[in-house]
């Protein structure tokens, strides 16, 4: 068998602490939303996105709300653009790929059908070309302290000068540290953290007004504008591409032991 599949029930607050795999992994939330910390980056995955994690790369998986993680384990990378798969990649999960994962999860599937399905699976894996909601953590201890506090309270409206005073430096220095450590200005980094935090609630169908306010936006329009600027689409379109995640989950009983 080329591809093995594991499905794991993850109640809210479940955490698979940092670990590695000897083969490549494609981590996907077949229901709900997953957060994956890998290589100093935090990836938030709705049902329309999966994360390609090359073998040997340390990562941690968290579910902030009830979710089901479906993981595919592959001994080899897809043949197309093989070098590209040496790095962590977000992968689009269209309807066909989701259904195919469920199909391959059938333990009674014949060897010939499985081989053809696995070949198609590898052909369907495509990295997402749009910008992901990635907010890398800064290495500098002052900037990292600010980053961690904002991850705990993304709605905090404290300005960069006030943050600087809080960690014993100037706002200008703190801004330079964020740019040097994360590759982006402080304001954009905070926006990405807010949008990341909002994803699980959006995936659960909570009202936009409630979600917007919970992450620091006074109006829905401001939140939607920020979301569109970073993802190229609206929150509704981001999650509305596919809504049949239960079709895959129903085919493969969830287990509770990580692998």
Secondary structure by P-SEA (a helix, b strand, c coil): ccbbbbbbbbccccccccccccbbbbccccccbbbbbcccbbbbbcccbbbbbcccccbbbbbccbbbbbbbbbcccccccccccccbbbbbbcaaaaaaaaaaacccccaaaaaaaaaaaaaaccccccccbbbbbbccaaaaaaaaaaaacccccccaaaaaaaacccaaaaaaaaaaaccccaaaaaaaaaaaaaaaaaaacccaaaaaaaaccccaaaaaaaaaaacccccccccccccaaaaaaaabbbbcccc
